[in-house]
Amino acid sequence: MAEKGKGGEKRHRASRPLGALGRLTISDEVFAAIAERAVAEVQRGGLPGPAVLLIGGRGKGVEARLEDDETVRFSLRVSFPYGEPIPLLSQEVQERVAARVGEMTGLRVSAVDVYIQEIRLPLEEELAGAEAGT
């Protein structure tokens, strides 16, 4: 189901009957929040903190779109740490997002497109970690 948001943008919602008492409706913002959290769960080599960061911060690096067949498609804009195997880390992001969305919503994820827009060098990671800790 699609509707107009505040600025006239098209917003999607997954809506389906939920028993005899009404409907369950999930907004695109909820799908995005689930994906953000799933991305943050991806770690590397036992190091603390997430390996993958969303570009633009919270609410900015995820686009969730409900498809006509009632599946959800995601586009993620991310930053990876230098030296990590990009294909393996990307696959882990895809699997984690699909699993969490399926567990929490009962809907199937049709795709998780990962767009790597930045590679973080070790010094940049240390600075980012220091800023996050303050």
Secondary structure as UniProt FT lines:
FT   STRAND          2..4
FT   TURN            6..7
FT   STRAND          10..17
FT   TURN            19..20
FT   STRAND          23..27
FT   HELIX           28..40
FT   TURN            45..46
FT   STRAND          53..54
FT   TURN            55..56
FT   TURN            58..60
FT   STRAND          62..66
FT   TURN            68..69
FT   STRAND          72..81
FT   TURN            82..83
FT   HELIX           86..105
FT   STRAND          109..120
FT   HELIX           122..132
//
